[in-house]
Amino acid sequence: MLRSKFQQELESLNKELVDMCAVVEKAINDSVKALITQDKSLCNEVIVSDKQINRLTAKVESKAHRILLTQQPVASDLRTISTAMKIVNDLERIGDQASDISGIVIHLCEEEYQETLKILPKMGDLAIQMVHECVESFVEGNLETAQKVIQTDDEMDKLFAALRDESIDFIKTKKDYANQGIYFMMIGKYFEKIGDHAENIAQWVIFEKSGEFKNQRLF
């Protein structure tokens, strides 16, 4: 009976993580749309949604603490719950970064783009994919998906390197619009950080199954 109650609580925790992930994914997606269309109102929606993500973070953490206090989890359960708490922390940071991107885009809305955006939308789409897959890997206990996310981070890093080179060239050749090149590079860095957080979540999923985090045994 107690074990059944624990499983119900854990399923509820997973559902709230998935719900939170959907809000985070939307925030990233909207920040990319706002970047492409120079939509200030959409930027403001993303910034406001960060407060919702913070509320969801507190809700998930509260549920996790309640399970720890009331369900007397064994060692493997402790790993599952502690992993959920680590994941929610990374998702919260991703929400912050989507909000930061939108804050930069607001400045970019002041003048017409001098170059067609190519790499940044790809980075945004990849960020959404990585965030979705890392949370999916936790809920489904799928280590193959977790490993895929970790490997995909290399692709994100390559895209950022290409964006950096492109932005530097832009700044050199279009000095009157150098601020655009700088802003594009800053946004790219945020997407790269989102990829790092997604990779971190995937590493925690592996920890949940193995007790090892980045090849170091924790408990």
N, C-alpha and C positions, 0 to 999 in steps of 0.2 A: 504493500500500500504506500509506504513512504517512498519507495523507488519510483512508483507510478506518479506520485505527486512531483517528485524531482524532475522526471521526464517532461511533465506538463509545463512546469516552470521553465525548463530549459527551452522547450519549443516556443514558449511565449517570448523568451529572451531573444531567440533567433529571429522570430517574426519582427520584433521591434528593431533589430539590427538591419534586417532587409528593408524595412520601411524607411529607416534613417538613410540607408544607402541610396534608396530611390530619390530622396530629397537632395542628397549630395550630388548624385548623377545629374539631376535636373539643374542644379546650380552651376555645374561645370558646363553643361550643354547650353544653358542660357547665357553664360558668360562668353562662350564662343560665338553664339548668334549675335550678341550685342557687339562684340568685336567686329564681326563681318559687316553688320548693318549700321554700326555707329548709333545704336539705340540706347539713349540715356535712361529712358524709363525702365527698360529691361535690366540695365545695370543696377538701378535702384532696387528692383525686385530681388535680385541676387543678394544684394547687401542686406536687405531686410530678412531674406530667408536664412541668413547666417544665425539670426536670433532663434529661429525655429530649430535649426540644427543643434544649437547650444542647449535648447530645452530637451530635445530628444536625447542628447548626450547624458544629461542629468537623469533622465527617466531610465535609460538603460543601466547606468551605473547604480542607481538606487535599487533596481530589480536584482542586479547581480549581487549587491551587498546583502539584500534580503535573503537570497537563496543561500549564500554562504553562512548566514547566521541561523537559518531555520531548517536547513535540509541535511546537515551533517555530511557534506560531500566527502568521498574518498579521494585518493591522490589524483586519479585520472579525471575526476569531476573538477577538482581544483584547477587542473590545467585548462579544462574547457572553459570554465568561468573566468579565469584570469586572462585567457586568450581573448574572450569576448570583450573584456574591459580594455585590453590593449588595442583591439580593433576599433572600438568606439572612440578612443583617444585619437587614433590616426584619422578616422573619418571626420572628427571634429576639426582637426588641423587642415584637412582637405577642404572643408567648408570655408575655413578662414581664407585659404588661398584662392578659392573661387571668388570670394568677396573682394580680396585684394586685386585680383585681375580686373574685376568690374570697376573698382576705384580708379585704376589706371585708364581703362577704356573711356571713362567719363572725360578725362583730359584729351583723349584722342578724338573725341567727338567734336572738338573745336575747329578742326580743319580737315579738308579733303585728303584722303590717302594719296600719296605720291607713288605708290607701288601696290600691285595686286597681292593680296595675302595668299600664300601658297602653303608654307610650312606650318604656320600657327594653327590653322584649322585641322591639319593632320595630327598635330600634337594634342589638340583638344579631344578629337575623336579617340585617340589612343588612350588618353587619360580616362575617359569615360569607360572604355572597354576594360582597362586594367582594374579600375575600382569595382566595376560590376563583377568581374571574374574572381577577384580576391575574396570578396564577401561570399559569393556563390561557393567557392572552394571550402570555406569554413562551414557553411550551413550543410553542405552535402558531404563534408569530410573527404573531399577529392584532392588528393595530393598532386595528381597530374596537372590539374588546373592551377594549383598553387605554383608548381614548378614553371608552368607556362608564363604566369605573370612575372616571375623572377627573370625569366629569359627575355620577356618582352621589354623589360626596363632597358636593356641594351639598345633596343630600337629607339626608345625615347631619347636616350643619351645621344645617339647618332643624329636624330632630328634636331636636337638642341645645338649640337656642334655645327650643323649645316645652317641653322638659323643665325647663330652667332656670327659666322663668316659672312652671311648675307647682310646682316644688320651693320657690321663694320664697313662693308663695301657701300652700303646705302648712306651711312653717315659721311663717308669720305666724298662721295659723288654728289650728294644732295645736302650740302651743308646748311642751307636755309631751313631744311626740315629735319635736322639731325635729331630733334626731340622725338620724332616718330620712330627712328631707328632704335633709339635708347629705350623707348616704351615697349617696342616689339620684343627686344631682347629681355626686358624685365618680365614680360608676360610669359615668354618662353621658359624663363627660369622657374616661374611658378608652376608651369605645366610639368617641368622636369621634377620639381619637388613633389608634385602630386603623384608622379610615377614612383618616386622613392617611397612615399607613404604606402602606396599600393603594394610595392615589393615588400615593405616591412610587414604589412598585414599577411602576405603570403608566407613570410618566414615564421610568423606567429602560428599560422595554421599548421605548418610542419612541426613546430614546437608542441602544439596541442596533441599531435599523434605520437611524437617521438620523445618528448621531453628535452629536445635539443633546439637551441636557437642559434642559427649561424654556426653550427658545428660545435657549440659549447653546451654541455649538459647543465641545465638549471635545476630541475627537480622532477 
